Protein backbone atom coordinates (compact mmCIF):
# COMPACT_ATOMS: atom_id res chain seq x y z
CA UNK A 1 0.00 0.00 0.00
CA UNK A 2 1.35 3.44 -0.90
CA UNK A 3 1.44 6.40 1.42
CA UNK A 4 -0.82 9.30 0.52
CA UNK A 5 1.00 12.30 -0.87
CA UNK A 6 0.75 15.16 1.60
CA UNK A 7 0.85 18.61 0.07
CA UNK A 8 0.08 21.56 2.37
CA UNK A 9 -2.52 23.99 1.07
CA UNK A 10 -2.20 27.78 1.20
CA UNK A 11 -5.75 29.14 1.67
CA UNK A 12 -4.68 32.54 0.32
CA UNK A 13 -3.55 31.12 -3.05
CA UNK A 14 -6.31 28.77 -4.14
CA UNK A 15 -7.50 28.08 -7.65
CA UNK A 16 -11.10 29.22 -8.26
CA UNK A 17 -12.39 25.64 -8.26
CA UNK A 18 -10.68 24.99 -4.92
CA UNK A 19 -12.08 28.09 -3.21
CA UNK A 20 -15.58 26.64 -2.83
CA UNK A 21 -14.13 23.29 -1.72
CA UNK A 22 -12.09 25.05 0.95
CA UNK A 23 -15.09 27.08 2.15
CA UNK A 24 -17.07 23.87 2.59
CA UNK A 25 -14.14 22.14 4.29
CA UNK A 26 -14.02 25.07 6.71
CA UNK A 27 -17.74 24.75 7.44
CA UNK A 28 -17.28 21.03 8.13
CA UNK A 29 -14.32 21.67 10.43
CA UNK A 30 -11.77 20.11 8.07
CA UNK A 31 -9.83 23.25 7.13
CA UNK A 32 -6.92 22.62 9.52
CA UNK A 33 -6.48 19.08 8.21
CA UNK A 34 -6.47 20.32 4.60
CA UNK A 35 -4.03 23.14 5.34
CA UNK A 36 -1.58 20.84 7.13
CA UNK A 37 -1.74 17.72 4.98
CA UNK A 38 -3.50 18.61 1.72
CA UNK A 39 -6.70 17.38 0.08
CA UNK A 40 -5.45 13.81 -0.18
CA UNK A 41 -5.36 13.47 3.61
CA UNK A 42 -9.16 13.46 3.75
CA UNK A 43 -11.05 10.21 4.08
CA UNK A 44 -13.37 9.12 1.30
CA UNK A 45 -16.33 9.99 3.51
CA UNK A 46 -15.02 13.53 4.08
CA UNK A 47 -14.20 14.00 0.38
CA UNK A 48 -17.62 12.72 -0.63
CA UNK A 49 -19.36 15.08 1.75
CA UNK A 50 -17.43 18.05 0.35
CA UNK A 51 -18.11 16.93 -3.23
CA UNK A 52 -21.81 16.53 -2.54
CA UNK A 53 -22.08 20.01 -1.08
CA UNK A 54 -20.11 21.51 -4.00
CA UNK A 55 -22.55 19.88 -6.42
CA UNK A 56 -25.54 21.11 -4.43
CA UNK A 57 -24.24 24.69 -4.40
CA UNK A 58 -23.49 24.62 -8.12
CA UNK A 59 -27.04 23.41 -8.84
CA UNK A 60 -28.52 26.12 -6.63
CA UNK A 61 -26.43 28.78 -8.37
CA UNK A 62 -27.47 27.50 -11.80
CA UNK A 63 -31.12 27.47 -10.79
CA UNK A 64 -30.85 31.00 -9.43
CA UNK A 65 -29.35 32.33 -12.67
CA UNK A 66 -31.96 30.49 -14.76
CA UNK A 67 -34.81 32.32 -13.02
N, C-alpha and C positions, 0 to 999 in steps of 0.2 A: 504494500500500500504506500502511495506517495504522500508526502507531507504537503499540505495546502500552502500555496505561495502567499506570503503575507506582505502586502504593500500598504503602508500607511496612507491615509487619505488627508488631503488638506482641504478643509471645508470652504476656504476662501478662494480656491482655484478649481472649481468643479465645472465639468462640461455641462451644457444646458440639460441634457438628458439625465445627468446624475443629480442635478439640483433637487428635483422633485423626490427622487429616491432618498436623498439625504434628509429632506424635510420629514418624510414619512418615518425614516429610521429614528429621527429625533423624537417624533411623537410616540413611537413605540418603545423608547428608552434604549435604543441600540446605537446611538450616535457615538458614544465613547468606544464601543467595541469596533465600529467601522473606522474611526479615526486612528486607533492604535494598530489594528491588524488588517484593515482593508475589507473589501466586500466579500472576499472569499472565506473569511473567518466565520461568516454567518452560517447557521444551520439551514437545512433545506426548508424547514418549517418557517424560520424567520425570513428567508428570501422569498418564499411563496407568499407570505403575508404582505410583504412590501410590494411584490409584483401585483398582487390582487388589488391593493389600494391604488397603485399607479394606474392600473387599467380602469378602475372605477372613476378616478378623477379625470382621466382623459375622456371617458364617455360622457361624464357630466359637463365637461367643458365643451365637447362637440355638440351636445344637446342644447346647451345654452346659446351657442353661436348660431345654431340652426333655427332658433325661434325668431 
